Amino acid sequence: MKAKDIEKKFDEGEDITKYLEISKAGRPEQEQKRVNVDFPLWMIQKLDREAKRLGVPRQSIIKIWVADRLEKAS
């Protein structure tokens, strides 16, 4: 089936999961790699306060802020 046909079915509200190979799904350029970063205690405390205020984990705040800065730099 062509992509445009699947898009049409999706737009019409049809369940298209039977046309997808979920086991082969991926997110381009989203491969994860773990890094360790040491922060001073005062930074951790501020990160934790902001994360709590937003209701998200500390790691999410760090990822969002770093991504935002990298986008502005390029």
C-alpha positions in Angstrom: 0.0 0.0 0.0 1.3 3.5 -0.8 1.9 6.1 1.8 -0.7 8.4 0.4 -3.4 5.6 0.7 -2.4 5.0 4.3 -2.5 8.8 5.0 -6.0 8.9 3.5 -7.2 6.1 5.7 -5.7 7.8 8.8 -7.3 11.1 7.9 -10.6 9.3 7.6 -10.2 7.9 11.1 -9.5 4.3 10.2 -7.2 2.2 12.3 -4.0 1.9 10.2 -1.9 -0.1 12.6 -2.5 -3.3 10.6 -0.5 -1.6 7.8 2.5 -0.8 9.9 5.5 -2.9 10.9 5.8 -1.6 14.5 8.7 -3.9 15.3 10.8 -2.0 12.7 9.8 1.5 13.8 12.5 3.9 14.9 13.2 7.5 15.5 15.8 8.9 13.2 18.7 10.7 15.0 17.2 9.8 18.4 19.5 7.1 19.4 20.3 7.4 23.1 23.8 7.6 24.6 24.3 8.0 28.4 26.6 10.7 29.6 27.6 11.7 33.1 27.7 15.3 34.2 28.7 16.6 37.6 26.7 19.6 38.8 27.2 21.7 41.9 24.6 21.1 44.6 23.0 24.5 44.2 22.3 23.7 40.5 20.7 20.3 41.4 18.5 22.0 44.0 17.3 24.6 41.4 16.8 22.0 38.8 14.8 19.9 41.2 12.6 22.9 42.2 11.9 23.7 38.5 11.2 20.0 37.7 8.8 19.8 40.6 7.1 23.0 39.6 6.6 21.6 36.1 5.8 18.1 37.2 8.5 16.4 35.2 11.8 14.6 36.1 15.0 16.5 36.5 16.4 14.8 33.4 13.6 16.2 31.3 14.5 19.8 32.3 18.1 19.2 31.5 17.3 17.7 28.1 14.9 20.5 27.1 17.3 23.3 28.2 20.3 21.8 26.5 18.3 21.1 23.3 17.0 24.7 23.3 20.5 26.1 23.7 21.9 23.9 21.0 19.2 25.0 18.6 19.9 28.7 19.3 23.7 28.1 18.8 23.3 26.6 15.3 
